[in-house]
Amino acid sequence: MSLLVLVLRNISGNLFRSGAIFLCASLVAGLGLSATFVVRGAETGLRQNLSRMGADIIAVPWGTMSQDFDGAHLMGMMTERWMPRAYMEKIAAVPGVEATSPQLYVSTWADSGFTTRPELYVVAYEPATDFVLRPWLENDPIGTLRLGEGVAGAAIQAPDGGQRIHLYGYPIHLLRSLEEVGGDIDQTVFISFETALAILEHVQMEAQPAFEINPHTISTAMVKVRLGHSPHDVAVSILEQVPGVLPIESTGFFQTQRSQMVGLLRTVLALSGLTWMLSLAFMGFAFTLAANERRRQIGVLRALGATRGLVLKTLLLEGVVLALSGGAAGTISAVLSAFLFREQIARATDIQYTLPPPLALLGMVAAGLVLALLSVSAAAWFPASRLCREEMVVTVRE
């Protein structure tokens, strides 16, 4: 009789116990995977909201008149003061700074005809390092802007519903439109630094140039603070270590909201880990009880000549079969439920509940099965090995 046949007979010989273990494995794996989907959706939503708050600090040239910010820091100050681009490296080197991105205020255009607002703003930014506008282009991000391309705020409208406008006579093709943010962002056209210089050269040919900017400079450095660091402390460090720069923190309201979101995100991640740990512990406990209930059967097998190694393999293989079959049934049920009822779950929980991409989903399912298998094997190993080491007479008598 082969080992697999013996294992299958043991499983079928006590359908109630085997069915209970199968159901436990299925419920634990299915609920664990479902919880992972929910936590993943909550984490995605929290990270998106967190990223949409913009910069923690904006660094402007010293002497710039400060202004109050009622919203998130998504755009620098509209100032005609400039600072060398080399300041970006100095700011990035300050402890606690996670990311920096430059911006250059180009001009304010009154009565442009491309927006119902009184003014249109032109700002140069760097898509490759940008972290403040990208979340507002979440569904269609931009990696780079070529010469003559731009991104429009929600209030910018090209003539006849097209995608081309002329900034001071220079043609700009609008690749994307930002979601409505509120404030000055909606009436701003964002272009690359290369395009800003091209527009400058274009207006310089006129008798009375529409604006003046200092080429190869920046007006604002957008600063993102690393999690766990205080924006205020980082701002003080920038002020001390980078002469000629005035760091301005985001408003207290947004700092408080950011801190709350960071704390909530950490709580969600901790709950995710706790869910998996409890799931694995419960599954291991179920198999431990099953192994202890078979003490007399193990003694009989030993009396009939089965070696300790064979008995141990039988117990472990039985656990593996039930764990894999139950885990597979649970994960399939979880995936099907998430696919069929994702909209209802999202409405009920107010959480972005979506399935991950196919490869990521397969990885999550495989990781869950492997983790469950390892935990079950470890949980079954200790009671099984202890029983196998006992004397046959003691085991049969009990």
Helices and strands as residue ranges (DSSP letters): H 3-13, H 15-51, E 57-61, E 83-84, H 87-92, E 97-110, E 119-125, G 134-137, E 149-152, G 159-161, E 164-167, E 170-177, G 183-187, E 188-191, H 193-204, E 217-218, E 220-225, H 231-241, E 245-249, H 252-293, H 295-303, H 308-349, H 358-389, H 392-397
